Amino acid sequence: MSDQYRRAQADPEEIIKAARRRARAASSRRRSLVGESADAPVFDGNLAVQPETVPIDLPPVEAPAAPQRETVVIPRTKTAERPATKAAPEPVEVPRPAFVGGIIALVVAGIVGLLLLNAVINQDAYRLQELRTQAGELDQTEQALADELTNLNSPNNLEAAALRYGMVHPEKVTYLYLPGGETIELPWNRE
C-alpha cells in the first residue's frame, strides 16, 4: 500500500489529555447546573477515567465577591525535563541617524555606479558603431580593388599593355629542357 493513503497515527497520550480536558469541562458545567458537591465521586462516562482528586486546604476568605471554582490537580504520568533556557542577548543599539545615513549613502553610491557603468557601456557602443562603419567602407574599397585587379589581369588588357610598351610577338619560342640542357625552338602559336 502506498504511503499516500496511510492515515496519520494519533498519539495516545494526546487523546487521553483531550478526553480529560473535555471531562473537566463537562464536570464543571454539570456542577454549576445541578449543584453537586466537589467531594461526590464520579462514576459515569468520561469522568470515571480521572484519578482521585485530593482536596486542597486553603486559608479562609472573608467574603468572596463571587463564588470561585475549585482547581483540580491532575498528576502527570510522564515528566519531561526542559532544557535550561538562556537569557536573550542584549539588543545592539545602532544610532538611527548613522544607520539611515549609511543606507542613503549606499543607495546614492549604487545609483552613481550604475550611471557610470551606463556611460561606459554607451561610449563603447558608439565606438563599436564607428568601427563597424569603417569596416564596411574598407570592405567596399577592397572589393573595388579586387575588381580592378581582375580586369587588369585579363588577357586582352595584358596584350594591349604589352603593345603600348612596344612589345611584339616572337616568331619562334625556345624551350629549354633540364637536366640535359637540350633546347627546342617552335614557331609562335597564338593559342
C-alpha positions, 0 to 999 in steps of 0.5 A: 500500500502506498504511503499516500493513503496511510492515515496519520497515527494519533498519539495516545497520550494526546487523546487521553489529555483531550478526553480529560480536558473535555471531562473537566469541562463537562464536570464543571458545567454539570456542577454549576447546573445541578449543584453537586458537591466537589467531594461526590465521586464520579462514576459515569462516562468520561469522568470515571477515567480521572484519578482521585482528586485530593482536596486542597486546604486553603486559608479562609476568605472573608467574603468572596465577591463571587463564588470561585471554582475549585482547581483540580490537580491532575498528576502527570504520568510522564515528566519531561525535563526542559532544557535550561533556557538562556537569557536573550542577548542584549539588543545592539543599539545602532544610532538611527541617524548613522544607520539611515545615513549609511543606507542613503549613502549606499543607495546614492553610491549604487545609483552613481555606479550604475550611471557610470557603468551606463556611460561606459557601456554607451561610449563603447557602443558608439565606438563599436558603431564607428568601427563597424562603419569603417569596416564596411567602407574598407570592405567596399574599397577592397572589393573595388580593388579586387575588381580592378585587379581582375580586369587588369589581369585579363588577357586582352588588357595584358596584350594591349599593355604589352603593345603600348610598351612596344612589345611584339610577338616572337616568331619562334619560342625556345624551350629549354629542357633540364637536366640535359640542357637540350633546347627546342625552338617552335614557331609562335602559336597564338593559342 
